[in-house]
Every structure is written in C-alpha cells, then in structure tokens.
Amino acid sequence: MILLRDVCKTYQVGEEPVHALDHASLEVRDGEFVSIIGPSGSGKSTLMNIIGCLDTADSGAYLLDDIPIEDYTENELAKIRSRKIGFVFQSFNLIPQLTAAENVELPLIYQRVKKAERRRRVAEALERVQLTGRIHHLPAELSGGQQQRVAIARAIAARPSLILADEPTGNLDSHTGQDIMNIFHELHQGGNTIVLITHDPSVARQAQRSIHILDGRVKEVAP
C-alpha cells in the first residue's frame, strides 16, 4: 500500500536548513498496524503529512497502491485524502459549534453523500466508538477521550482503508489513552491499515511493528 524510498524533505528556518526527512525509506503493507516513534522534532509529522498526501517530498519516491504519487492528478489526490485516508490528530480538530454527530457528518457533506446515507454512516461510526449517548453534545460538553472518539468516528465514517493517527493519545491520561488504543485495535481487526505516530514507547509497542525516526532518519525497531 505505502512505499517510500530515499525520501528527503528540507525546510528553511531563517538561514538554517532543517532536514526533516533524510533519505527516509519504509514500507507499510495492506492491513498492517504500524507505529512510527520518535521524539519531538524528529520528523514524524512531516513523514505523516507526506504519507497522507498533505505535503510532497523534495526528492525520493513515494508509491501509493503501486502508483507513484506524482502520477496522481490534484483531483485524484483530493479524493484519496477524503475517501481513502482517515486522519486522527492529537488536538482532535473538532468544530466547537457543531455537535458530535454534525462533526462526523461534515466530511460526508463535502463528499456529497446523500442525506439518508450520511445519517446511517454517522450513527454507525458513533456506535463503533461507543458514543451513541453523546451525539447531540458539543465538543465543550465532552471529555478529552470522548472528543477523540468523535474524531475517530469522523475519520472512519468515510470508510477509509488507511487511518493515519498523529499522537492520538498525546492529550489524554493513560487510562483514557488505552481506551483509544483499544478502538484502533478493533479497527485494525476490522481490516483497516493503521499508521500511528507517537513519542510514547508503550503506545508504539502495541502495533504489529514499530519504525523509529530520529533527525529525519528512519529505521525498523527490533521486536
């Protein structure tokens, strides 16, 4: 599904170049649960942005479903981001004025999914994350763990094959974080490919395999 070879990405910060990715290579096969672990500033988020087609590399190759990413048109990339990939972020990224159900429904509106189908998918997604009793609550009326459940429901409502999660437990206590990890395990068992970014070794170890990133360089972590 995902194949990166010698990917480089450099940002200019003032007069200093910052090598966010330095000849990074990795492969994620269909149906895998992979964690990418590294400290702050190691290049994790840059790597996720490139995998998620939110950013492009300066050099190297990225093949998604055996097709070089540069061969996709902008419209095709937009469809991939909205339908193939589900994004989950540390800060939840919920819209404060919308209820849980409305936050989950919004991407489906953008995809022009018909109303009846939207309602069905929203109900199904919120049930999968055990939030059927909170569908009319605003984000401010929910705990951090519940907000992250809404964010996961929003990601899976479009029925993506790949879920990219960037520090999904980073703002949560250990007990709530484990509840969120249990949801990712269930999604993985249901057939989703999951790439999870984290700085927490205890979270990283729960994946099938872990990839370590430091100073933009990637290597497999021995089990």
Secondary structure as UniProt FT lines:
FT   STRAND          2..13
FT   TURN            14..15
FT   STRAND          16..28
FT   TURN            30..31
FT   STRAND          33..37
FT   TURN            40..41
FT   HELIX           44..51
FT   TURN            52..53
FT   STRAND          59..64
FT   TURN            65..66
FT   STRAND          67..68
FT   HELIX           69..71
FT   HELIX           74..79
FT   HELIX           80..84
FT   STRAND          85..89
FT   TURN            90..91
FT   TURN            96..97
FT   HELIX           100..110
FT   TURN            111..112
FT   HELIX           115..128
FT   TURN            129..130
FT   HELIX           132..134
FT   TURN            135..136
FT   HELIX           139..141
FT   HELIX           144..157
FT   STRAND          162..166
FT   TURN            168..171
FT   HELIX           174..189
FT   TURN            190..191
FT   STRAND          193..198
FT   HELIX           201..204
FT   TURN            205..206
FT   STRAND          209..214
FT   TURN            215..216
FT   STRAND          217..220
//
